[in-house]
């Protein structure tokens, strides 16, 4: 729900500062079309956009308490706020609303910054402590809700979205971090806490910061999603704990004063969430999207699930025209460049769902917590190769090179003799450093994608390979891709998406799982499949995921060829991209010489983003304020 923008300064606000905050708020109006409030004090300002979900009448923000001692705002949902409120009542506090923000400010008053550890939910929080002349910034454990900030010479500006800074009074334009961009071409996104612009940062997930007149933002970590596999607990006990945690989490996530639905694909993740939700709320609506190409459609399988569950199933079949009509809006709403081909499909299903409900449950996080990706399964059997002595590795590498290309197992041999830390950077991997030299004009040999994951792997150096890969995905792929597109593309349609798997208690059950609990009986996420086998049919329980497939690979050869060529040859981003090299990729893809659809999508996404946020920024500003974007 909702979104905020604001400014905290050493000195008094100017009229220009106030206009800036108002325009920042206007740029994120899609996050909260139900209400808009601003609060201007001597040296700080809040602007809040509300999507009303809970306490529709009294939950207005910014919210002031204790005779103006604290003024706060937050984006998200606190699922245990009623329990926390009861505990506070026992301490003598009273409440005038049913809103979460009143509970948050009371907790802050009672316990100080460490109160954030008690919250169960998704959130980004800002509290002004007028007594201390300081700001509290806080973000949920998994990074579900966004929190951007920029430290300037005179103050700290902050917002729920990156796009708001195009109206920041101190920032004239978005600059480009060339090292971050170089790594983007591997990851297909910029890894948190960085953004594509070096002076704009993201408050890390599971952290908070107290900002005073020094204007320093020093995040304090209060939650680490590190796995601790436990072989002493039986499989049956783990399964029961997991099932109970997921069931309870779904129940918590259904707390709402407005209509609620569920996304439904063909896989186990969304099927479990939908099945549990349907037991709690019979008649719940489920939503599925597909493009009109059979091998890229999940509708048939999703229909089978919905029939089994006897729920209201709304199906959206989109086409090429829908893709083209929404492509630019998707790139704009994503904030920083992101080259995930599923984004247009997600935007379209969010648009459709928003016609029926205000809140939707989704299955994000299951793969990272329970070992769902095929890459996990493929890497474990040969992970021992990286531990071989140097001479043996040389022999294995030589054998691999001698095998003809396309020989089953050749790529595995060549890949897995390297330690996981040097080759796995999350679930997406587009360009190697060597491949970037062909088209990235700013290539720096001293920059390497593994630099961005080194600290992550250092924190789990003692764990088994699967736990390392999951931890890497939780701190790269999940935070910077999965959750970004989930939040921005839903809120771009004024829809709130909730993710029950990404819950502290579900994680507490997941962190004890061993590799065998997750990868077993020839499948991934084994314990999750086994735990909920009674709610779903066997076919659904064992079906692999597709993940919002879009037929871009096919379209780039035919229907989208000229469209792609126009993007590539446009006058934008020429200082970064060798356009002739990219045109060669496009032609090779069209002729079937090489499957270049992901590399092409990666580069085209950046060029389009660059046009909107850098090359034609003034026009983008006008379109935002006019309501066109």
N, C-alpha and C positions, 0 to 999 in steps of 0.2 A: 504494500500500500504506500502511496504517497511519495513525496520527494521534497528536498529542502535545498536552499542555497543561502549563503551568508558571508559575512565579513567581520573580522575582529582586528582592530587597529590599536596602535600605541596611542595615537592622538584622536581627536574628535572626527567624526564622520563629516564629509563634505556633501554638498548636494549631488555632485558627480558620483560619489560612492553610493548614495541612495538610489539614483537612477540605475547604476550598474547592478545592484542587487535585484531591483524590480525586473530588469531585463534578463538577468540570470534565471529568475523565477519563471519568466515567460517562456524561456527556452525549454523548460521541463514541465510545461503545463499538462502534457499528456500523462504525467505520473499522478496527477490529482485534479481531475476536472470538476470535482464536487464542491471544492472550497479553496479559497486562496487568502492567506493572511500574511501580513508583514509586521515586524516589530523593529522599530528603530530606537536605539538607545544612544548615549553619548558617543561611545566608541565601538559599538558593534550593531549588527543588524541580522535578523532572521527573516527569511521568506519561506513559506510552507505551502505546498500543494497537497490537497487531501483527496484520497480515494476512500470514501467512507465505507468501512467494513464492520467495525465494532463501536458501540455507543454512538450511533449516528448523530444524535442531537448534541451531546455534551463533550465529545472528544476533540474539540477544536484546538489547534496548535498554531503558533507557539503557546505554551501553557506556563502560567506563572504560579508559584507557590511560596508559602512562608513569607507573606508580605513582600513579595518581589525579590526575595533573596536569591531564588533560582528561577530561571526561565529556560525552558527546554523544548526540544522537538526531536522526533525520531521517525524513521522510516522502517516499517516492518511489522512483525507480530511477535508478541511475548506470550507464548502458549501457557505458561504457568503463572501468569500475572494474578489470577484470582487466588491461587494458593499463597503467593507472596503477600498479597494484600491482607489475607486472613492472619498471617504471621505478624504483619505490621500492626493490625488492629489489636492484637494481644499485647503489643508494646505501648498501646495508648493512642495510636494515630487514628484519625478519622478521615473519611473520603466523601467527596461531594459528587463524584462521577463514577462511571464504570470503565473509564478510559485507562489504557495501559500507561500513558505518559504520566498520569498522576501517581501511579505506583512506582514508576521509574524515578521520579524526582524525590519521592518519599524515601525510597531505598538509598538514593545518593545522599540525602540528608542524614540518614541513620548510619550509613556505613562508609561513606566516601567512595572513591573510585573503584575499590575492590568489589563493590556491589555487583558489578557486571558478571562476576563468576556465577551468580545465582540465577541468571536469566536463561531460560530455555526457549529458543526461537531463532528468528532471523531479524537482524536489526542493524541500523546505523543510527547512532545517538549523538546529539550535541546538547550540552548543558552549559549555560552561562552561570557561573558562580559570582554574583555581584559583590558578595562580601570579600572574596579573594581576588576579584578582578581577573578571573581566569576562565578558560574554556575547557570542558571535558569532551573529548572525542572518543567514541567507542564503536566497535564493530563485532558482529557475531562470529562464533568459532570457525565456521567454514567459509565465510566470505560470500554468503548468499546475497546480502544487500550491499550496495556499493557505497564507498566514501572516498571522494577525491578532495585533494587540497593543494593549495599553492602558497608557498611562503614568499612574500614579496618584501620590498624594502620598508614598507609602512605597515604591513599587516598580513594576516593569513585569511585567504578566501577559501571557501569550501562549498561543495555541492554533491548531490546524488549522482550527477552525470558530468562527464568530461566536456560535453558540448556547451555547458553553461559558461565556461571560461572564455568563450568567444566574446562575452560581454563584460568580462572582468576589467575594471577601469585601469588597472596597472598593466594589463597584458594586451599588446597591440596585435599580436599574431601568434600562431602556433609554430614553434620551432621544431626541428626534427633531430632526435637523438640517433645519429648515424649507426652507432653500435647496437642500439635497440632494434633499429630497422634491419640491420644485417641478421640479427638473431630471429626477427619476425619471419624471415624467409625460410627458416627451418621449422619454427614452432607453429606458424600460421596465426600467431597472436603475439602481443608483447607481454612478457611475464610480469605479474605483480611482484613487488609494489611499484615497479616502474610503469610509465606510459610512454607512448611514442614521442611525447614532448618532455624534455628533460626537467623543466621546472614544475611540472604537475605530477604529483605522486598519489598513490593509493594507500590509505591506512590499511596495514596488513590485517588479514583475517585473524580473529582470536587475539586482538590487541586493543589497548586504549592509550590515550595520551592526554596529558594535562598541559595546556598551552597558556603561558602568561605573557607579560609585556616583553620578554626576551624574544618572543616569536619562534622559539624552538619547538619542533614537533619531534619528540623522542618516544616512539611507540614502546609500550611495555607489554610483553606477551603474557597472556593469562591462560591460553589453551594451546596445546600442541597435539595434532592428530597423528601421533606416532603409534604404530602397532606394537603390541607386546604379546606375540603368540604364546599360548599356554597349553602345553601338552598334558598337564595334570588334570584338567577339567574334561569330563567325558563328552563325547559328541552329543549324546542325548541331552545333557544339561545345557550345553551351548545352544543347541537347537531350540530348546524351550525358552531360554533367555532371549534369543534372537526373535522368536515369534512373538513373545509377550511385548518386547520393546517396540517392534514394528506395529503391532496392533494398537498399542497405547499411543504411539506417535501419530498414527493416522487419525485416531480419535481426537487428539489434541489439535491436529492441523485442520480439523473440520469445524473448529470454533469460529462462528461467523453469524452476523445478523443479516446477511444478504445471500442470494442463491449461489450454490457451489457445484462445480463439476469436476471431471477428471479427464486428463489426456490418456488415450489408449492407443498403443502401437500393437505390434504383433508379438512382443517379447514378454518375458516373465516379470520384468520390473514394474511396468505400468499395470500389468494384469493383476499383480498382487495388491497394489495400492487400490485399484478400482474394485477388486473383489471385497476387500476389507471395508472400503467406503460404502459399497452397496449394501453390506450387511447392517451398517450403522444408519444408512440413509437410503432405504429402498426407493428406486425411481430416479436415482442420481443420473445426470446426463454425462455421457462419455463422448469425446471428440477425437476423430481420426482424419488425417490429411494424406492425400496421395496425388501424384501427377499421373496423367493418363498413359503411362507406359507400364505394362504388366509386371515386368521384372523389377520395377521400382515402386511397387505398390504394396502396402501393408493392410489395405482395406479388407481383403477377403479373410485373412487370418484374424484381424481385429473384430470383424463381424462374427466370426465363430466364437470368440471370447465373449462378446457382448450378448450373444444368444444364450450361451451357457450360463451367464450371470443374470440374464433377463433384465437388462437395463436399457434405457433410452440412448440409442447410439446415433450420433450426428456425424455424417461422413461428408467430407469436402474433397471433391475431385478437381484439382487445379490443372491449368494448361500453360502453354508457353506464354500466352498473353498475360496471364496472371503473374508469371515470373518476371516478365519485362516491366510490367506496370509497377511492381513493388521493389525491384532491385535497388534503385537509388535510395528509397526510404529506408531499406534495411541497412545499407552501408552507413547512412546518416545516424540511425538510431543506435548502432553498435558502438559509437563513440570512437575508440581507437580502431585501426585497421584489424579486421579479423577475416580470415579466409576459410571459414568453415562452410562448405557447400549446403549444409542443411538449414542455413539461416532463413532463406526465403520461405521454405516450407513451414518453419516454426512461426514466422511472422504471419503467414496466411492462416494457420490454424488458430493462432491467438486472436486474429481479427474476427474469425468466425465464432470462436468461443465467447468473445466479448459481447456478441449479439444476444447471448442467452444467459450468461452468468457474470459475476464480478470476480470470482475466485475459482482457480483450477488447481487440482492436485497433479503432481508429476513425479516421474520415477527417477530423476537425476540422483546420482550419488551411489546407486546400487553397485554399478560395475567397479567403482573405485574401492568400495568398502568390502565387497564380497568376492572380488577376483573375476570379473565378468568378461574382460576383453580377451579376444583370441590371441593377441600378442603375449599375454601372460602365459597362456597354456602352451604356446609354441616355444617359449624361452626356457621353461623350467627343465625339460628333459635334457637339453644340451648346455645348461648353465655351467656344468662342471668343466667345459672346455676352457673357460677363462682362467681356471685354476691350474691348468697344465704347466709344466716347466717350459721355459722359453724355447728350448730346442724342439720339444714336441709341438708347440704352437706353430713353429716355422714349418714343420712337416705337414701339419693339418692344413695350414694356409696354402702350401704348395700343392697338396692334393686337390684342394678346392679349386685352385686356379686351373689345374689340368682338366678338370671336368668340363664338358661342353655346357655353355649357357643353356639354362632351362632344365638341366638335370635335377631331379628331385633331391633336395638336401644340400645342393651346392651353396645357395645363399645362406643357409643356416650355418654351415661350416665356416664360411667366410666371416659371418657376422658374430657368431657366439664365441669365437676365440678371444674377442675383446671383452674386458670387464663391462658389466652392465652400466657402470657409472659413466663410461665414455661413449655410449651409443644409444642409450634410452633416455629421452628427454621429455617423456610424456607420450600420450597416445597418438599424437600427430607428429609426423616427420616429413618435411617436404624436400628441402634442398640441403645437401652437404655443403661444407665450406668450399670445397673444390668446384662444385657446380655453380656456386654464386658468382664466381669470377667471370663467367661468360656473359652476365647481364647486369650485375650490380656495380655501377661505376665507382662507388665509394668503398669498395671492398678493402677491408683492413686485415692483413694476415695475423695481426696480434689479437683479433677478436675471434672467439670460438664459442659455439652454442653451449658446450659443456660447462663453460664458466658460469652460466646461469643456473645450473643445477648442482654445482659443487657443494655449496653449503647445505643443500637439501640432503644429498647423499652422505655428507660428513656426519649428519645427525642420526643416521641409521646404519652406520658402517658395520654394526654388530649383527644386523638382521639378515635373514635369508633373502634370496633373490626376489621372490614374489612380493614380500613385504616392502622391499626397497622400491620396486616398480610402482606398487600401489601408493606409497608415500610420495614418490615423485609426481604421480598423476594427481594426487590430492592437492599438491602445492603448485602445480603448473596447469595442467590440462583442465582440471575441474574448476579452479578459481578463475582462470584467465580466459577460458573458452566456454565450457558448458554453462556455468552460472551467469556469465556475462550475457550470452545470447538469451538465456532463459529470462533474466530480469529485464534487459533492455527491450527485447522484442515483445514481451508481454506488456510491459508498462507503456511501450509505444502505442499500444492499443487500449490503454487504461484497464488492464487486466492484471490481477495479482496471481502469480504462480507460487504454490507452496510445495516444498520438497520433503516429505516425511522421512525419507531415509537419512537425510542430513540433519540428524537430531543427536544431541549429546548422549542420550540413553541408548539409542541404536548403535552409535559408535562405541559405547562402552561394551556392548555385546560383540561387536565386530572386531574390536582390536585384539581380542583373545584368540581369534581363529587361527589355526595353522594352515599351511599350504594344502594339506590333505583335506581339511574341512571345506576348502574353497574349490580346489581342482581335484575332482575325484569322479570315478565311475564314467570316465570319458566325457565329462562336461565341465563347464565353468559354473561358478556360483552354486555349487552343489548343495550346500547347507540351506541356502535360501529356497531352492527348488524343492528340497525335501521337506522343509518346514511348512510349506504352504501347498503341498500336493493335494490335500483334501479339498481345497477351495477351487481348484482348476482342473481341467482335463489333462491327460498325459501329454497330448500333443503340445499344448501351451507350455507346460512345465519344462519340456525339453527343447523347445524351439530356440534357435540362436537369434540374436538381435539384428535388426537392419539399421535403425536409427535415422528416421526422417530422410530416406533416400530421395535424391533429386537427379533426374537424367541429364545433368550438365555434360557428362562425358559424351553422350550421344549427340546432344544439341550442338556442341562446339564443332562437330564435324560437318554439320549441315545448317540447321535453322539459325544458330547463333554465331556462325562463322563471321559474317560481315559485321555483326554487332560487336563481337570481340575485337575484330580488326580495328574498328573505329575507336574503341577505348584505348587500345594499344598505341595507335598512331596519333592520339590526341596530344596537344602541346603541353600536357601536364606531367610533372615528375621527370622531365627529361634529364635533369641534373643527376638523377639517381639510376635511371633505367636505360639500358641499351635497347632501344625499341626494335632494331633489326634482329637482334638475337631472340627477342620474344616472338617476333613475327615468324621466325624460323621454327620455334616451338609449336606455334599454332598450325603452320603448314604441315609439319611432321605429324601432328595429331590428326589433322584432317585426312591425310593420306594413309594413316594407320601404321606409320613407321615407328611411332612411339606413343604410348599413352601419356599425354602431357596435361591431362585435364586439371589435376591438382596443382601442379606448378603454374599453369596458366591462370587458374582461379586465384591463386596466391598473389600473383603480380597484378592482375586486373583489379582485384579488390583494393590493393594499395593505391593504384593510379586513380581509381574512383574516389577513394577516401581523400587523397591528396587534393583533388579538384574541389571537393566540398569544404575541406577544413583549412587548406593553405592557398592553393592557386586561385580560387574564386571565392575567398572567404567573405568578402564584402557583400557579394550577391547572396551567399548563404545566410548571412546575418539578416538581410532584408526579407528573405523568404521565411525565416524563423519568426520574425516579429509580425509578419503579415499573416501567419498561420498556414502558409503553404507547406512548410516542413514541420 
